[in-house]
Amino acid sequence: MKESERQLLIELRRALLPLHKALLEWERAAYERQHGRVARGELLRVIVGDPQFAWLRPVSELIVRIDQTLDEDAPDIVADVDAIVAHARRILAPDETGKPFEERYLAALQEEPEVVIAHGAVASVLREIPVRGTRH
């Protein structure tokens, strides 16, 4: 992987982390309205195990994929930066398709200012990356 591609992924990851956190906090608030307060120690179990948080997996998995790609000690990971960027663009384009992620993401954008700000930061990074064809 070229150093420019590495830097691009680092920037994208840095922008995605606050978005992921804002989405988790937004969903946590919704969960707590329905189920009551969740202790910090219990939160990870709820996030991983409760179906209400399952819609967040595309963002979580994208961050993990970037981390794996940036990990130089993982020789079995093929760096396909174009595919990662295309995937980020695809999942972070909110619409009303009826898919769980898209529906919840759009709702979060409409309800939570922190999500809007974080989405804008990710969109800004993605705008700076030239659109190229993806490799398969």
Buried (B, 14 or more C-beta within 10 A) or exposed (E): BEEEBBEBBEBBBEBBBBBBEBBBBBBBEBBEEEEEEBEEEEBEEBBEEEEBBBBBEBBBEBBEBBEEBBEEEEEEBEBBBBBBBBBBBEBBEBEEEEEBBBBBBBBBBEEBEBBBEBBEBBBEBBEEBEEEEEEE
